[in-house]
């Protein structure tokens, strides 16, 4: 993945609208082994080819509970650069079906497409996938506490998360051919 090291644009913070909000509203997950290829151009995913019959599974999330991030690490001494991708999703209410799905998530690496509250979507775990870490199921203590699961995923990639356009989003839950 050769990239040019020449800067390409100016950035003016004062000209940018300050209208972004935090949080994510949905996550689409697929086993990384079921992704045949990802095509991108200029930081945008232009196509995701899935294995025959496979789809991304959509997890609609409770607002103000889940988050995704990617942080760039540059080491001047070794000449390396990589991005740490992380995703934490919260699922309310413990039950057998959710527990069974979490057990499967713990056994596979996944790619995740995260849709934020600004309507933008990003691909995490493109080449190496995300692994479920030490997830927890909690009953809570008080009546108003959460009863549910917290699922932290993490992985390292060559680059920051890529944006996924609406045309690709429309194909995530269409079975691969």
C-alpha positions as CSV (number, residue, x, y, z in Angstrom):
1,X,0.0,0.0,0.0
2,X,2.3,2.8,-1.3
3,X,1.2,6.3,-0.4
4,X,2.7,9.7,-1.2
5,X,4.2,11.7,1.6
6,X,3.3,15.0,0.0
7,X,0.7,17.1,1.8
8,X,-2.4,17.6,-0.3
9,X,-4.6,20.3,1.4
10,X,-5.1,23.2,3.7
11,X,-7.4,23.0,6.7
12,X,-9.1,26.0,8.2
13,X,-10.8,25.2,11.6
14,X,-12.5,28.6,11.6
15,X,-14.3,27.8,8.3
16,X,-15.6,24.4,9.5
17,X,-19.1,24.2,11.0
18,X,-19.1,23.1,14.6
19,X,-22.1,20.8,14.3
20,X,-20.7,17.3,15.0
21,X,-22.1,15.2,17.9
22,X,-20.7,12.2,19.6
23,X,-21.8,8.6,19.9
24,X,-22.8,5.8,17.6
25,X,-26.2,4.5,16.6
26,X,-25.4,1.2,14.9
27,X,-22.7,-1.3,14.3
28,X,-22.5,-3.8,11.4
29,X,-20.4,-6.9,12.1
30,X,-19.1,-9.7,9.9
31,X,-16.5,-12.4,10.4
32,X,-13.3,-11.2,8.8
33,X,-13.0,-14.5,6.9
34,X,-16.2,-13.7,5.1
35,X,-14.9,-10.5,3.6
36,X,-13.3,-11.3,0.2
37,X,-12.1,-7.8,-0.5
38,X,-12.3,-4.1,0.4
39,X,-11.7,-1.5,-2.3
40,X,-11.0,2.1,-1.3
41,X,-10.0,5.4,-2.9
42,X,-8.9,8.6,-1.1
43,X,-10.0,7.4,2.3
44,X,-13.4,6.2,1.2
45,X,-14.5,2.5,0.9
46,X,-15.9,2.1,-2.6
47,X,-16.8,-1.6,-2.4
48,X,-16.9,-4.5,0.1
49,X,-17.2,-8.0,-1.5
50,X,-18.5,-10.6,0.9
51,X,-18.3,-14.4,0.6
52,X,-21.4,-16.0,-1.0
53,X,-24.5,-15.9,1.2
54,X,-22.9,-13.9,4.0
55,X,-24.0,-10.5,5.3
56,X,-23.0,-7.9,7.9
57,X,-25.2,-8.3,11.0
58,X,-26.7,-5.0,12.3
59,X,-26.6,-4.2,16.0
60,X,-28.8,-1.2,16.7
61,X,-27.5,0.5,19.9
62,X,-29.0,2.4,22.7
63,X,-28.0,6.1,22.4
64,X,-25.2,7.5,24.5
65,X,-23.8,4.0,25.5
66,X,-21.3,2.9,22.8
67,X,-18.2,4.3,21.1
68,X,-15.6,3.7,18.5
69,X,-12.1,5.2,18.1
70,X,-8.9,4.9,16.2
71,X,-5.6,6.4,17.3
72,X,-2.5,6.8,15.2
73,X,0.8,5.7,16.6
74,X,4.0,7.0,14.9
75,X,7.4,5.9,16.1
76,X,10.2,8.0,14.6
77,X,13.0,5.7,15.9
78,X,11.7,2.6,14.1
79,X,10.0,4.3,11.2
80,X,6.6,2.7,11.9
81,X,3.1,4.0,11.8
82,X,-0.1,2.1,12.7
83,X,-3.6,2.8,14.0
84,X,-5.1,1.1,17.1
85,X,-8.9,0.5,16.4
86,X,-11.3,0.1,19.2
87,X,-15.0,-0.4,19.6
88,X,-17.1,-0.7,22.7
89,X,-20.7,-1.7,22.4
90,X,-23.3,-1.9,25.1
91,X,-26.3,-4.3,24.9
92,X,-29.0,-3.9,27.5
93,X,-30.8,-6.9,29.0
94,X,-29.1,-10.3,29.5
95,X,-30.7,-13.3,27.9
96,X,-29.7,-16.6,26.3
97,X,-29.8,-15.5,22.6
98,X,-27.6,-12.5,23.3
99,X,-25.2,-14.6,25.4
100,X,-24.9,-17.2,22.6
101,X,-24.1,-14.5,20.0
102,X,-21.5,-13.0,22.3
103,X,-19.8,-16.5,22.6
104,X,-19.6,-16.6,18.9
105,X,-18.1,-13.1,18.7
106,X,-15.5,-14.2,21.2
107,X,-14.3,-16.9,18.9
108,X,-13.9,-14.9,15.6
109,X,-12.2,-11.8,14.4
110,X,-14.6,-9.3,12.9
111,X,-14.8,-6.3,10.6
112,X,-17.0,-3.5,11.9
113,X,-18.8,-0.7,10.1
114,X,-19.8,1.9,12.6
115,X,-22.5,4.5,11.9
116,X,-22.1,7.5,14.1
117,X,-24.8,10.0,15.2
118,X,-23.7,12.4,12.4
119,X,-24.8,9.9,9.8
120,X,-21.2,9.0,8.8
121,X,-20.0,5.4,8.7
122,X,-16.5,4.1,9.2
123,X,-14.8,0.7,8.7
124,X,-12.8,-0.7,11.6
125,X,-10.6,-3.8,11.4
126,X,-10.2,-3.8,7.7
127,X,-7.2,-6.1,7.2
128,X,-6.5,-7.7,10.5
129,X,-9.9,-7.6,12.2
130,X,-11.1,-6.7,15.7
131,X,-11.1,-9.2,18.6
132,X,-13.5,-9.2,21.4
133,X,-11.6,-8.6,24.7
134,X,-12.8,-9.1,28.2
135,X,-16.5,-8.5,27.8
136,X,-18.7,-8.3,30.8
137,X,-22.3,-9.3,31.6
138,X,-23.6,-7.4,34.6
139,X,-26.9,-7.5,36.6
140,X,-26.4,-4.1,38.1
141,X,-27.0,-3.3,41.8
142,X,-29.9,-0.8,42.0
143,X,-33.1,-1.0,40.1
144,X,-32.0,1.8,37.8
145,X,-28.7,0.1,36.9
146,X,-27.9,-1.4,33.5
147,X,-28.6,-5.1,33.2
148,X,-26.7,-6.2,30.1
149,X,-23.4,-6.6,28.4
150,X,-20.4,-4.4,27.6
151,X,-18.3,-5.7,24.7
152,X,-14.9,-4.2,24.0
153,X,-13.2,-5.0,20.6
154,X,-9.7,-4.0,19.6
155,X,-7.2,-4.4,16.8
156,X,-4.3,-2.8,15.0
157,X,-4.4,-1.7,11.4
158,X,-2.1,0.1,9.0
159,X,-4.3,3.2,8.7
160,X,-7.0,5.1,10.5
161,X,-10.6,3.9,9.9
162,X,-11.9,4.5,6.3
163,X,-15.2,6.3,5.7
164,X,-17.9,4.1,4.1
165,X,-20.3,5.8,1.7
166,X,-24.1,5.4,1.5
167,X,-23.9,3.3,-1.6
168,X,-21.7,0.7,0.1
169,X,-23.8,0.9,3.3
170,X,-26.8,-0.2,1.2
171,X,-25.1,-3.5,0.3
172,X,-23.9,-4.6,3.8
173,X,-27.0,-6.7,4.5
174,X,-27.4,-8.0,1.0
175,X,-25.9,-11.6,0.8
176,X,-22.6,-11.9,-1.0
177,X,-22.6,-13.6,-4.3
